[in-house]
């Protein structure tokens, strides 16, 4: 983990250093997300890239459960029984 100091300007604007922008994947004109909780902020780059990185995550779990179709069938069956 890198700790990169930032300066806050008069209008609460923040200049993010080049190495931080590169590490996070921030690109001018692209969206970014700031997560804030209990005084802590985490800046995330382009959310599309995060979606791409998360794609397929948990694939092995679904295989162990018998696949998505089996799970969906079981859920629908439980709705009919209630």
N, C-alpha and C positions, 0 to 999 in steps of 0.2 A: 504494500500500500504506500502510495506517495502522499505526502502532505505538501500542498502547494498554497502558499499564502496569496490572498486576494486583497485588493484595495477597493473600497466602496467610495464612489464619487459623491458630489454634492446632491445629486438627484437620485441617490440610492442605486446608481448604475454600477455594475460590476464588470471589470475587464478580466476576461479569463485568459491566462497566458497560453501561448501557442502549444506548449507541450501538454497542457491539460486538455485543450480542445482536441488535440490529436489522439490522446489516450482515451478520451470519452467518445470520440467520434462526432464532435460537434461541427456542423457545417453551416455557414451563413445561409439563411433562408429556409433551413430545414427545422422541423419541430424538435423540441427537447422537453423534458419533464423534470420538474423539481418536486421531490418527495419531501414533505416536512412533517416531523413528529417530535413533540416535546423539545423544541429548540434546536433540533438537528435537521440539517438539510442535505439531501443527496441529489446531485444533478445527473440525470440520465440523458444519453444522446438520443438519436432518432429512434422512436418506438417501433418502427417497422423492422429495424435491425434486431431489436430484442425479440420480436415475434418470430423472425427467421431463426434466431438462435434457439428459441424454445421449441420450435417445431420438431415433433418427434419425441420430445422429452416424455418419458413415461410409457413409451411404446412397449417396453418389456413388461411393464405392469399389466397392460391390457392383454398381452399374450398369455400371461400367467392366469388371468381371470377368464380366459376362454374367448377373448376378442370382444370388440365393441358391440357387435350384433347380438351376441349371447347376453351381454349385460343389459342392453336395451330391451330385449325380449323378457328378461326376468323382471325388470322394472315395470314394464307394461302389464305383466301378469300380476304383479303385486297390487297394481292400481285396480285391476278387475276384481281381485279378491277382497278388497276393502270396501 
